[in-house]
Amino acid sequence: MFNVTTKSMQWGEETLTLETGKVARQADGSVIATLGETSVMANVTFAKSPKPGQDFFPLTVHYQEKYYAAGKVPGGFFKREARPTEKETLTARLIDRPIRPLFVPGFKNEVLVMCTVLSHDLVNDPDMVAMIAASAALTISGAPFMGPIAACRVGFTEGEYVLNPTVDDMHVLRNNPDQRLDLVVAGTKDAVMMVESEAYELSEAEMLGAVKFAHDSIQPVIDLIIDLAEDAAKEPFDFQPPEYSDLFDAVKAAGEEQMRAAFALTDKQERTSAVSAARDAIKAALTEEQLDDANLGSAMKKLEASILRGDVVKTGKRIDGRGTSDIRDIVCQTGMLPRTHGSSLFTRGETQGLVVTTLGTGDDEQMIDALTGTYRSNFLLHYNFPPYSVGEVGRVSGPGRREIGHGKLAWRALQAVLPAATDFPYTVRVVSEITESNGSSSMASVCGGSLSMMDAGVPLKSAVAGVAMGLILEDDGSYAILSDILGDEDHLGDMDFKVAGTENGITSLQMDIKVAGITQEIMEKALAQAKDGRMHILGEMNKALTGAAEFSVHAPRIETMQIPTDKIREVIGSGGKVIREIVEVSGAKVDINDEGIIKIASSVGEAIQKAYDMIHSIVAEPEVGQVYNGKVVKIVDFGAFVNFFGKRDGLVHVSQIENRRLNHPSDVLKEGQDVKVKLLGFDDRGKVRLSMKIVDQETGEDIVPEAKEKNDG
């Protein structure tokens, strides 16, 4: 019934297995990849003809984590996997980016790649397994895919690169000083196609070494996929790239001169209008048959690319007049908004981000429910890209894949310089509102986010800047590396290479290649040129930081205190009664964890002190010989019970009330009366013994006995 093909190999510490032929047999390609006990099923289907008039490649990638894979039931009311989590969205993008450029140019049939996590051993991250499964499924599907690719994750500890570190090793890297890198690399046999990383101030040489280590490590996996395909691949789909040289010649003849003049305009709005007019002029010169040709859009793009790319490589001059390594003019401003905790406006050319920082308490941490378990994050970065930022009218909805991906890139770049939670016990939320965009708004978010957090008084280890690099690689091998690319250069170029970091090293690197990969020489040069650009931007950012920023008066102050773990129950009280009372009486937020660390937060200093004193009175032990303020809570025949230390009561015996004989304590005391008492000690049963008569009830000072005074005299 089944025609199963299985291939296995030892890869690092685990066994990698690829299997096809048993499950999802109606898909064009289906592979279950297993690493250790983590299994991901990838299914590929593609339409056998394009939709009429479609001039783009409709590739869709989905990645789904099923909770049953880790033996869990989803949280929430519905108990069913719902909208994609951030991890699922980011992994879908991770798979999409290296496979998209490897489809034969001109292929515009709809393609669907679905990756489903079936089993998770909580050791091997399923995202890398999903990329391998997707590549294998595409390779055997018969689709015009110029793969296979493979991918791996690389760690860096004690100067050594680590292949496929465990989930625990990569979790919350900021709290793991031994691990300095979380790098994902995907590539073909000959070239690197995609890089994504979170790093802790690594040098350019260390990052380059990590990429090379990863590319070498994926070679056996590529061979395994080829081995699988030799036994299980379907017949290649009969697809021939469209031939439209005659149409391109007609388009070029009709509008090359006008298009070249349009690209010579340095202002984006003027250039966009002129390019649009040039396209209209070209269409007006074409025949009806040529206008109906499905390849017209491709011919137009080819003309635009040839003009932009050829001029840059030949002359070294770009469409906005800059040289290849020039950075656009930068203007930075902090303290933009009066009521926010921190804000900045970062403008680089025609790209601008308004970035705002909000400081919160432990209650504001984000709780993340993942396959590996539930954990909290105290650093959030949200990126918004409204239509007006590019002068367009568009539908406004929730964040899409692009917003989530760009926000995560900026998050990775900045979180490496955040202070430890024990040193700065705040939840930090950064929101980047992109108000203008013409290239690299994610890097503007990094720069603006760094400035905004510094404006809010967050003690960053160092300022962080980011720059987007581009590449134009011609067929003859000539190339130009571009610093601080524009939107058009990104759209028509061969590489999007984003580098963020401090003066000391790289904190994030993201690279996407649109051609069959680049050489190590090009990558090395791009990293060096990016470092020069980063240093220039950091210099401009420093001009906006005139001095140490003070906390906003609207931001909460947080004090921490440590109590013995055996006192936690007393601070919380039965059903939370005590801690609720502390919050209500003091007006401060109080958060306590299982280690006995208490965070007290309020924008009012007196509220923090009040809560601190109330907690201290519960957990501290009274000291023998100390004088305390107390309140009479009960009068009995033999004395008075006085509440003197938080909730602690003690007995003042009738003989210890005054230096004279009393008939009854009520002769001088009444319930509710404020008194001053001295702790004499504890009796055999641990009961507290207090005295009033040896304390001056006005001043709280010890009363020196008369006999002692005479002896001293």
N, C-alpha and C positions, 0 to 999 in steps of 0.2 A: 504493500500500500504506500509506503514511504520510500523515497529515494534519497536517503540521508547522506550528506557529505560532511565530514568533520576533520578539522585540522587543528593541531595543538603544538605549542612550543613553550619552553621555559623563558620567561621574560622578567628579569630582575629577580625578585623574591617569590614570584607567583607563576602559576601556569595560565597561559592565555589560550583559550579555545574558541574557534569559530565553527558554527554549525548551521547548515541550511538544508532544506528539503522536508522538514517535519512539520513546521508551523507556518501558517499564512501562505499557503501554496498558490493562492490566486494573485498575490502581489507580484509585481515584475521582479522584485528582488527582496529576499527576506533572510536575515542573518541574526542569529543569537550569539553575541560575544560574551564570554565569561572570563573574568580575571579574579582568581581566588574563588570566592563565593558570591561575587557581584556579577549579575547577568543583566544585559540590556538587549532588547529585541529591536532591530531596525527594519522597517518595511518601506520599500520604495515603489511608487507607481508613477507613471508618466503618460500624458496624453499622446496619442499617436498622430495627432495633427494639431497645428496651432489654431487659435481662434482667429477668425478673419479680422484684419486690420490691427492686430496686436503688434506693437513695435518694441516690446521689452520682454525680458526673460522672466516668466512667473514661477520662480522657485519658492516653495514654502517649506520651512523646517519646523517641526514640533518636537519638543522633548518633554516627557511626562514622567514624574516620579510617583509611583503608586505606593501608598502607605503600607499595603500588605507586603511589599518587598522587604520591609524591615520588621514585619510582625506588629505593625501599629494600626490603630483605628484613627482616622482623621479627627481633628478637634472641631469645635463649633457645633452648631445645631443640626446641620444636615448630614454630617458623618459621611461626606462624599467629597472626593477631590473636585475642586471648583476651578476658579480662574487660575492661570499659571502663577506660581510664586516667582519672586525675583530670581531665585536660582534657576528655575526652569526657563525663564525668559533669557537669561544671560547664556545658559548652555545652548539654547536653540540658536542664538546669534553666534556662539562659538563654533558650532557645526557649520552654519551657513557660510561664514566668511571664507574659509579655505576651499570649500567645494564649488562655490559659485563661479569663480574665474576658470574652473577646469572643464566646464561644459564647452563643447565645440562652438566657436563664434557663429552667431546666426541662428542657433537653436532657440526657438521661442515657444516650444510646447510646454504645457503646464507640468510641473514636477512637484510631487509631494513626498517628503521624507518624514517619517514618524518614528521616533525613538521612545521606547517604553521601558522603564526600569522594572524588571521582574523580581530581582533579588538583590539585596544589599547587605554585605557582611560587616558594614560599619568600619571597614579598614581601607578598602579600595574605592576611591571616589568614582561613581558611575559616569561622570561627565566624559572622562577620557575613554571609557569603555564604549560609550555611546558614539563618540566620534569614529572609533575604529569600526564599530558595527555598521554605521551609516556608510562609511567608505566602502566596506566589503559588499554591502547590499547594492550600492550603486554600481560597483565594478562587475557584479554578476547579473545585473538587471538588463543589460543590452542597451541602456541609454548611452548616448554619445558623450561619455564622461572620460576625460583624459587623466584619470587617476591611475592607481589608487593613491590616497594619502594615508598617513597615520599620525597619531598625536601622542604626546606624553606630558607628564608634569615633572618639573625639576625643583628640588629644594637645594639649599646651600647652607651647610653648617660646618663650622671649624675648617673653612677653606676647601671643603670637598663638596662636589655636586652629588645629589642624591636622586636616583631615578624613582619616580612614582612614590613619593613619601606618603605616609598614611594620612587618613582623614584627621586624626587627632593631631598629628604634627603640623598640619596646615590650618587648624582651627584657631581663630583669633591670634594671628601671627604677632600682633602687637604685644601680646602678653607672653610671648615665647622668645626670649632673647637669643636662644641658640639657633633659631631658624631665621635666616635673613632674606629668603626668597620664596615666592610661589609663582613659578613660571610655567605657562602652557605654550607648547610649540606644536604646530601642525605643518606637515610638509610632504612633498613627493620624494621620489628616489633622488632627484637631483637638486631640489631647491626647497627653501623654507617659504611657506605660503602665509603663515599667520603666527603672531606672537602676542601673548597677553600676560601681563605680570603685575605682581605686587612685590616691591623690593624695599630694602632698608639701607638706603644710601650706598648701593653698590657702585663700583667704578665701571666705566665703559668697558674696560677689558674683562672684568668679571661677568658682566652681562653678555658680552659677545661670546665668552667661553661657555656660558650656560646654554646659549642658543645652539652653539656647535655641538655641545654634549648631547642636547636633546635630539638634534637632527641625526647624529650618529646612532642614538639609541632606538630610533623608530625604524631604522633600516630592516631589521629582522621581521618586524610586523608587516611592512610593505611586502616583503618576500612571502610571508604567510598568506596574505590576501591574494597575491598573484597565484600561489599554489592552489588556493581554494577555487579561484576563477578558472584555472585550467581544467578542473574536474566538474565544475557546477555552473559555469557562466552560460547564459542564453545567447542565442545568435544576436550579433550587433544589429541595432535598429538601423534600417536603411535611411540614412540621412546624409544629404550632401549640402554643405554650406552654400547659401544662395550666391549666385553670381550677379553682381549688379555694377560691374565696372563701367558699362555704358551709361547707366543712370548717374553714377558718380561723376563721370566726365561731363555730363550735361549740367549737373548741379554746380560743379566747379566752374565751368565756363559761364554760367548764369550769374554767379554771385561771389566768386573768390575775392574780387577786388573790394566789393562793398563789405564783405565779412571781415576782411583784413583791416579795413578802416575802422570797423566797429570794435574789433579787439584792441585797437590802438588807443581807445579812450580809457583813461585811468579811473574815472568815477564809475562805481558799480551801477548806479541807476541809469546813467547815460549809456553805459556799455550794454546793459541788458536791453534797453529800448532799441539801441542801434542794431544789436544782434537779431532781435525780433523783427525789425524792419528789413534786415538783410534776408531773413528766412522768407518773409512775405514776398520780397522782390524775386527771389529764386523760384518760388512756387508760381508766381505770375508768368515767368518765362518758360515754364514746363508745359508739356502737352497733357491732355486729359489722361492718356494712358500712363504717363510717367507719374502724374499726381496720384493715380490709383495703385501704384506699385507699393507693395507692403514693405519694401526695403528703402522707401524714401527717407524715413527717420534715420536709418543707419547711414545712409549716404550723407545726410546733413551733418550728423555727428562726426563722421569721418573727415569731412571738410573742416569743421571747427577744430578738431583735434590736430589735424595736419598743420593748420595755421598757427595755433598756440604752441604746439610742441616743437615744430621745426624752427620757429624763430628763437625760442629759448635756447635750444641746443646750439644753434649757429651763432647767435649774437650774445648770448648770456643775459639778454634783457627780457624782462617779463611784461605781462600785459598792463601792469600798473606802473611800469617804468623802473622798478627796482632791479638790482642785481640779484644773482641767485642766492646769496647769503644774507641779504639785507632784511632787517626786521622792520615792520611798519611802525609808524609813530605811536608812542604809548603815553597815555595819560592815566594816572591813578589818583583816586581820592578816597579818603576814609571818613567815617563819621557822617555819612550822608543823611541818615534818618534819625530824628531826635528821640523817638520812643523805643527804638530797637536796642538790643544789647550790643550789637556790633554790625557795621555795614560798610560796604565799599562799592565803588564804581570803577570797573577796570575797562578801559577802552584801548583797543589796538587796531588802528586803521578803522575799518568799517565793521569790526566785531566788538560787541560791548556786552558786559554782564553786570547786572546789579545784584550783588551777593549779600545776603543777610544772615547773621548768626544769632541764634537764640540759645540761651543757657537754661537748662532745666535740671530737675532733681532726679533721683532714682525712680520716682513714679513715672517719669517721661521716657524711660528706656524702652526700646522696641523689643517686644518678645517675639522671637522667631521660632516657629514650629517646623523643624526640618526632619528628614528621615533619620538623621543621626541623633535627634533629641531636641529638646527645647532649650534655647539659650537666649541671653539678652545682649543687646548692642547699645552702647552709650554714645555712638557717633553715627549720625544720620546725615546724608547729603542728597538733596532732591534737586533735580535739574528740570527746568521748564523751557520749552521752545515754542512760543506762540507764533501764529502766522505773520503777525505784523513785523516780527524781527527781520523778515526777508521781504517786506513790502507786499505781502500777499493776503488775499482773502481766503480763509479756510475754515474747516470745521474744527471746533474746539472740543476736545474730549479729555478723558483721563490720559495718564502717561502711556505712551506706546513703547515699543521695543527700543527705538532710538533713544528716547528720553531716559529709559532705565539703563541702557548701556553706557551712555555718556555720563550719567550720574555716577555709575559704579566706577568708571575710569577715574573720575575726579576724586571719588572716595578713596580709591586705592592710593592715589598720589599723595593725598593729604594725611591719611591716618597714620602713616609711618612716622610723622613728626609730632603726634599728639603726646601729651604727658600721660604718665601712668594714672590709672583711675584712683590709686591710693594718694597720689600727689594733687590731683585735680578732680574731685569727686562730683563732677557735673556731667549731665547729659548734654551733648553739643549737637544742635541741628543747624545745618547750613543749607540755605535755599539759594539756588542760582537762577535768577530770572534773566534769560537772554533777551535783551532789548534790541540788539542789532546783530546780524550775522552775515559775515562774508569770509568764512573759513575758520575752523578750529575754535568753535564756541566751548568745547569741552576743556580746552587748555585755558581759555579765558576764565572758566569756572574754577580751575585750579588756582590761578593767580589771584582772582578776586576772592576766592574762599580763604586763601592764606591771609590776605590783607584784612578780610572781614573778621576772622577769628582773632587776629592780633588786636584789632580795634576793640573786640569784646573782652580783651584781657586774658585770652587763653594763652598760657605759657608754652607756645610751640618751641620745639627744639631748634627750629630754623625755618626761615621763609622758604616756600616752595613755588617754583615757576614751571610752566610747561610750554612747549613749542611743537607745532605740527610741521613735519617735513614731507616733501613730495619728491617724486622721481619721474624723470622722462627718460625712457630707455629706447633708443632707436634700434632698428633691425641690424644696422652695421656695428652695433656694440657701443656707439657713442652715447653719452648720457649726461644729464644735468641733475644735480641734487638741489632742491629748492627749500629754503628756510621760510617758515611762517607762510604756508600756502593759502591762497585764496580759494573760494568755493569752486570757481571754474577750473583751477589747477588741480583740485582734488577730483573733480568730475571727469576731467579729460586726461589725467595723469596715470601713472602706473603703480603708484605706491602712496599709501597713507601711513605715516610713520610718526607716532606721537611719543614724545619723551618728556617726562616731568621729573623734577628733582630739586635738590638743594645745591649749595655750593660744594658740598662734600660728596655727592653722588646721586644716583638715579633712584627714584622711589616708585616709578611706574613706567612701563614701556608697552606700547601697543602698536602692532604693525599688521597691515593688510596689503597683500600684493595682488595686483590685477593681471600680471603676466606670469610666465612660468617660473617665477622665482628670481632672486637676485644673488649676486656673488657675495662672498665674504668681504671682498675689497669694497664693494659699494656700501654694504652695511656698516663697515668700520668707518668709512668716510662720513656717512650720514650721522653716525653717533657723535663723531668729533665735531661736525658742523652744528649739530643740535646742542652740544655742550656750549659752544660759543654763543649761540642764540639764547640759551637759558641764562648764562651769566649776564648778558646784556639786559634781559628782562628783569632779572633780580636787582640789577643796579637801578633800573627805573622804578621798581616797586619800593626800594629803600627810601627813595625821595619822598614817598607819601607817608612814611613812618617817622614822624618828627621826634617821637619820644615814647616812653613806656605808656601804653594805654591804661586807663583806669576803668574799673568795673562801672558799668552803667548803674545809675541809682535804681533802675527798674529791674535789674537782674537779681535773682535770689542769691543770698550768701549761704554757703554751706559749711558747717562745722562737723567734724567727725570726732567720735569718741569710741573707745574700746571698752567693753565691759566683759566680765567673766561669762562664759557661755552658760554657767549654771544660774546666772541671774536674768537670762533672757525671758524666762517665763514670768518672773516678777515684774519686769518692765512692761510686758504685753498685758498681763493680767488675764483673768478668766473671761474668755470670749472677746478679748481685746479691750476690756473695760478700762484698764489703766492707761494704755497708750492713747486711747481715744480722749481720755480726760486730759492728758498732757497736751495733745494737739488743740483741744478746745480752750484750755486755760491759757496756754502760751501763744497760740495763733501761728505756730510754726509747723512745717511738715516734718514728720519723723519717720525715718525708714530704718529698719533693723534687719540684718541678715543672720544666717545660721552661724557665722563665725563671731558674732557679738559686736560687729562693727555697726555703729549707729550714725546715720547722717541726719543732721538737723538743718533744715533750710527755711529761710525767710528773707525778704528784702528789708526787714526791720531787725536791727541788732539786738534790741531788747527782747524780742520774741525768742531769738535763738538762745540768749542767756537764761531766760526763764525756763525754757524746755530743758536746757542743760542742767540747771540747778535741780529741777524736779527729778530728772533721771538719776543724777548723782546722789540725791538723797535716798533713792530706792536701792541703788547698788552699793553705795559706800557703807563702810562699817564705822560706827561711832567709836571715838577714841577716849580711853579712860583719862580723866583729868581735864578734858575740854569742857568749856562752857557753851551751852546751846540755848537758843530761843525756843520756848515751848508754849503749849496751850493746855490748860487743865481740861481734861475730857470727862473725868468722873471722880467724885468725892466719896470716900468710904470712911468708916469709923477709925481705921488705923492709918489713914493717909490720903494721898491724892494721886491719881494716875495722870501723867502728863505726856502728851504727844510732843516729842522733842526732836525727832530725826526722821523726816519723811513720814512714813506710816508707822514708825516704831514708837511704842509707848513704854514708859517706865514708872516705877513707883517712887514717890517722895514720901517716906515714912513720916508720921506725925512728928517724930522727934527731930526730923531734918528740915522742917518748914521754917521755924524761927528759933532764935536763941532764948526761948522761954517755954514754959510748959503750957500747952494748949488743951482746953477741954475737948475740943473737936476741930478737925481741920477746917470746917465751914466757918469757924470764927474769923479766919483771915482770907479764905479762898472761896471762889465760886466757879462753877463750870463755865468754860469759855474764856477765862481770865488768862492774859498773856503773862508768862513768868520766865525767869532765867534760871537754868538749872545746870549743875555740874555733875558729870558722870563719875560716880565713885567706883563703879565696877559691876561685877555680876556675882550673884550668889551661887550656891552649889547646884541649883537647878537651872542656871543660865538666865535667871531673871535679872532685869536691869535695876540697879540701885542709884537713885538720884538724890541730890541735896540742893535746897534753896538757901539755907541759912548761911552758907559760906560764900555766897555770891551777892554782890551789891545789886539789888534789883533795879537800880536806876542806870548804873554804868556797865554792869556785866563784869566788873572786876572782882578778883578774889578778895575776900575779907580776911585780913590777917588777925588771927586770934589774939586776944588781949594778953594772955599768958605769954605768948611768944614775943609780943612787943616788950613786955617787962624784962624777960630774959635777955633780949637783945640790948635793952637799955643798961 
